[in-house]
Amino acid sequence: MNPGGADVRDLTERMVEVVRSEDVDQLARLLAQVVDPQGTRSELFTPVLTQLVGSIAGALRRRADEDSTRDAGGVDGAPIFTAELVDTVDDDVAIDELDPALRAVLRAVLADLNGDAESTRIQLHLVSSDREPLARLDALWHALLWASMLGEDSGRSAGRE
């Protein structure tokens, strides 16, 4: 398989669609294939996560572009993206309170949004190299959930920004 090619895009799209359709059994099978180091598609974990991060960042970037009242405030008029983390009752949450893999995914999305490809790569490597399969599962699950929630085109535009 070519981890940078159609297999990754197809699998990413399929996983996002499965999340949207709430097919728990199929999602469990797909996640096991990708997250389990012995899974049949384990080599696609990082490329799929990379596609999802690109998809999430692309959807957020498009939403920001649609907001004509947004103050650019960045270098050369480019916006600077940040995140405000809150819990279920809107209390602030420090980023260091997040599990490391989930924190790395959030930082990868922010790095992608801010055009820092090297930081995006480093953050995704932190997730991929985590020895705990449940940490990788949590990171991939959240990325899938975010991509599915951000719009119907999130999976299809994954990694094409």
Phi, psi and chi 1 to 4 in degrees:
 res  aa     phi    psi   chi1   chi2   chi3   chi4
   1 MET       -  147.7  -94.0 -170.1 -115.7      -
   2 ASN   -98.0  103.8  177.9    3.4      -      -
   3 PRO   -60.3  -15.9  -21.5   30.0      -      -
   4 GLY   -99.5    1.9      -      -      -      -
   5 GLY  -106.5 -151.4      -      -      -      -
   6 ALA   -62.2  -31.7      -      -      -      -
   7 ASP   -59.1  -43.3  -69.1  -30.5      -      -
   8 VAL   -67.7  -46.7  172.3      -      -      -
   9 ARG   -60.6  -45.5  -77.5 -170.8  -56.7  -83.6
  10 ASP   -62.5  -45.0  -68.9  -13.8      -      -
  11 LEU   -65.2  -41.5  179.5   58.3      -      -
  12 THR   -62.1  -47.7  -56.1      -      -      -
  13 GLU   -59.4  -44.1  -70.7  175.3   16.0      -
  14 ARG   -62.1  -44.3 -176.5  170.4  168.3 -151.1
  15 MET   -64.3  -41.5  -68.0  176.5   87.0      -
  16 VAL   -63.6  -43.1  169.7      -      -      -
  17 GLU   -63.7  -38.2  -70.7  -57.1  -41.5      -
  18 VAL   -65.3  -39.6  167.9      -      -      -
  19 VAL   -62.0  -45.2  168.2      -      -      -
  20 ARG   -62.6  -35.7  -73.4 -174.0 -175.5  130.6
  21 SER   -83.4   -7.3   70.4      -      -      -
  22 GLU    60.1   35.2  -60.9  178.6   12.8      -
  23 ASP   -86.5   88.4 -174.8  -18.6      -      -
  24 VAL   -62.0  -41.0  177.5      -      -      -
  25 ASP   -63.2  -46.9  -67.8  -26.6      -      -
  26 GLN   -66.4  -39.1 -174.4  177.2    9.2      -
  27 LEU   -62.7  -42.9 -178.8   60.9      -      -
  28 ALA   -60.0  -42.0      -      -      -      -
  29 ARG   -63.8  -46.0  -78.0 -170.5  -61.2  -84.2
  30 LEU   -64.8  -44.0  -70.3  171.0      -      -
  31 LEU   -62.0  -41.7  -72.5  171.5      -      -
  32 ALA   -61.5  -39.6      -      -      -      -
  33 GLN   -63.8  -33.3  -68.4  173.6    3.6      -
  34 VAL   -94.6  -40.3  174.7      -      -      -
  35 VAL   -83.3  -40.3  173.5      -      -      -
  36 ASP   -65.1  124.8 -177.3  -13.0      -      -
  37 PRO   -55.7  -24.2  -22.4   31.4      -      -
  38 GLN   -96.6    4.4  -54.3  -55.3  -43.9      -
  39 GLY   -66.4  156.2      -      -      -      -
  40 THR   -67.0  -17.5   57.7      -      -      -
  41 ARG  -127.7   28.1  -66.5  178.2  162.7 -177.8
  42 SER   -59.8  -28.2   61.9      -      -      -
  43 GLU   -69.0  -10.8   77.5  -80.3    1.3      -
  44 LEU   -95.1    0.1  -62.7 -179.1      -      -
  45 PHE   -56.3  -56.8  176.9   82.5      -      -
  46 THR   -63.9  -45.5  -59.4      -      -      -
  47 PRO   -61.5  -38.1  -24.3   33.3      -      -
  48 VAL   -66.6  -45.7  165.9      -      -      -
  49 LEU   -61.8  -38.6 -171.4   57.8      -      -
  50 THR   -62.3  -43.5  -59.1      -      -      -
  51 GLN   -60.5  -43.9  -67.6  -91.6  -35.0      -
  52 LEU   -65.5  -42.3  -71.7  167.4      -      -
  53 VAL   -61.0  -43.1  164.6      -      -      -
  54 GLY   -62.6  -38.0      -      -      -      -
  55 SER   -65.3  -46.6  172.5      -      -      -
  56 ILE   -62.6  -48.5  -65.7  163.1      -      -
  57 ALA   -61.5  -41.5      -      -      -      -
  58 GLY   -62.2  -43.6      -      -      -      -
  59 ALA   -65.0  -41.6      -      -      -      -
  60 LEU   -67.3  -38.6  -68.5  171.2      -      -
  61 ARG   -62.7  -43.8 -164.9  175.5  -68.5  110.9
  62 ARG   -62.8  -40.6  -75.2 -172.4  -62.7  -82.2
  63 ARG   -63.7  -40.1  -73.7  178.4 -177.4 -141.5
  64 ALA   -66.2  -39.1      -      -      -      -
  65 ASP   -64.6  -32.1  -71.8  -14.6      -      -
  66 GLU   -73.3  -20.7  -68.4  170.0    3.7      -
  67 ASP   -87.2   94.1 -176.5    1.8      -      -
  68 SER   -69.3  -12.5   60.5      -      -      -
  69 THR   -89.7   -2.7   63.0      -      -      -
  70 ARG   -67.7  131.3 -178.7  174.6  169.7   78.4
  71 ASP   -83.8  123.0  177.5   27.2      -      -
  72 ALA   -60.6  -58.8      -      -      -      -
  73 GLY    62.1    1.2      -      -      -      -
  74 GLY  -103.0 -169.0      -      -      -      -
  75 VAL   -70.4  132.8  177.6      -      -      -
  76 ASP    52.9   34.1  -63.7  -32.8      -      -
  77 GLY    78.8   -1.8      -      -      -      -
  78 ALA   -76.8  140.0      -      -      -      -
  79 PRO   -68.5  154.7   22.8  -29.9      -      -
  80 ILE  -108.3  125.7  -63.5  173.8      -      -
  81 PHE   -99.1  135.4  -67.8   89.5      -      -
  82 THR  -132.9  173.5   61.6      -      -      -
  83 ALA  -130.3  142.1      -      -      -      -
  84 GLU  -112.9  120.3  178.1 -178.8   -4.3      -
  85 LEU  -100.7  128.8  -57.5  176.3      -      -
  86 VAL  -135.0  156.6  -65.3      -      -      -
  87 ASP   -91.2 -168.8   62.1   16.0      -      -
  88 THR   -66.9  -16.4   56.8      -      -      -
  89 VAL  -111.8   22.2  -68.1      -      -      -
  90 ASP    64.4   23.8  -74.2  -24.6      -      -
  91 ASP   -84.2  142.3  -71.1  -25.9      -      -
  92 ASP   -60.9  144.1  -69.5  -21.8      -      -
  93 VAL  -125.8  128.8  174.7      -      -      -
  94 ALA   -74.0  141.8      -      -      -      -
  95 ILE   -59.0  -30.7 -166.8  163.7      -      -
  96 ASP   -72.0   -7.8  -69.3  -30.1      -      -
  97 GLU   -81.9  -14.7  -68.5  179.7   32.5      -
  98 LEU   -75.5  152.7  -62.2  176.9      -      -
  99 ASP   -60.0  145.3  -70.4  -29.8      -      -
 100 PRO   -53.4  -43.1  -28.0   36.1      -      -
 101 ALA   -66.4  -42.3      -      -      -      -
 102 LEU   -67.1  -39.9 -173.1   54.5      -      -
 103 ARG   -60.2  -41.7 -179.7  173.5   54.2 -127.1
 104 ALA   -65.4  -38.2      -      -      -      -
 105 VAL   -63.9  -45.5  170.8      -      -      -
 106 LEU   -61.1  -43.6  177.8   57.7      -      -
 107 ARG   -66.0  -34.2  -73.5 -178.1  169.6  156.5
 108 ALA   -64.8  -42.4      -      -      -      -
 109 VAL   -61.8  -46.6  169.9      -      -      -
 110 LEU   -63.4  -40.5  -72.0  170.0      -      -
 111 ALA   -62.8  -42.8      -      -      -      -
 112 ASP   -62.2  -46.0 -171.9  -59.3      -      -
 113 LEU   -59.1  -35.0  -78.4  166.0      -      -
 114 ASN   -94.1   11.5  -70.8  -53.7      -      -
 115 GLY    74.1   23.5      -      -      -      -
 116 ASP  -105.4   83.0 -172.6  -12.5      -      -
 117 ALA   -62.1  -36.7      -      -      -      -
 118 GLU   -65.4  -44.0 -179.4   63.5   12.7      -
 119 SER   -65.9  -36.6  -70.4      -      -      -
 120 THR   -59.6  -47.8  -57.8      -      -      -
 121 ARG   -61.1  -43.2 -171.7 -168.0   61.8   72.5
 122 ILE   -63.6  -44.9  -69.9  168.2      -      -
 123 GLN   -63.8  -41.5  -65.7  -60.8  -38.2      -
 124 LEU   -67.1  -33.7  -68.4  172.7      -      -
 125 HIS   -64.1  -37.7  176.4   72.8      -      -
 126 LEU   -59.8  -41.2  -70.0  172.6      -      -
 127 VAL   -68.2  -48.6  177.7      -      -      -
 128 SER   -62.1  -32.8  -61.0      -      -      -
 129 SER   -89.3   -2.1   62.2      -      -      -
 130 ASP   -63.0  127.3 -165.6  -45.5      -      -
 131 ARG   -76.5  -13.8  -66.5 -179.1 -176.6 -158.6
 132 GLU   -89.6  110.3  177.3   56.6   50.3      -
 133 PRO   -57.2  -33.1  -21.9   30.6      -      -
 134 LEU   -67.7  -31.2  -69.0  178.0      -      -
 135 ALA   -67.6  -44.3      -      -      -      -
 136 ARG   -64.3  -40.4  -68.5 -168.9  -52.0  -87.0
 137 LEU   -60.7  -46.4  174.7   64.3      -      -
 138 ASP   -61.3  -43.0 -169.7   40.8      -      -
 139 ALA   -63.6  -46.5      -      -      -      -
 140 LEU   -66.7  -41.3 -174.2   58.1      -      -
 141 TRP   -59.4  -47.4  162.7 -115.9      -      -
 142 HIS   -64.0  -41.0  -83.1   86.2      -      -
 143 ALA   -62.8  -41.6      -      -      -      -
 144 LEU   -63.0  -43.3  -77.1  164.2      -      -
 145 LEU   -63.0  -46.2 -171.6   59.6      -      -
 146 TRP   -61.3  -46.6  -64.6  -21.5      -      -
 147 ALA   -61.4  -42.0      -      -      -      -
 148 SER   -68.3  -32.2   71.5      -      -      -
 149 MET   -79.3  -23.5  -68.3  172.3   57.7      -
 150 LEU   -82.6   -2.4  -76.3  169.8      -      -
 151 GLY   142.4  156.4      -      -      -      -
 152 GLU   -61.1  -29.1 -161.8   62.7   29.9      -
 153 ASP   -90.8   -0.2   67.0  -36.0      -      -
 154 SER   -56.8  -48.5  -68.0      -      -      -
 155 GLY   -67.4  -38.5      -      -      -      -
 156 ARG   -71.4  -30.5  -71.3  178.1 -168.7   84.1
 157 SER   -93.1    2.3   63.6      -      -      -
 158 ALA   -52.5  126.8      -      -      -      -
 159 GLY    72.7    6.9      -      -      -      -
 160 ARG  -107.0   15.2  -63.7 -179.0 -168.0  165.1
 161 GLU   -77.2      -  -64.9  -57.6  -46.6      -
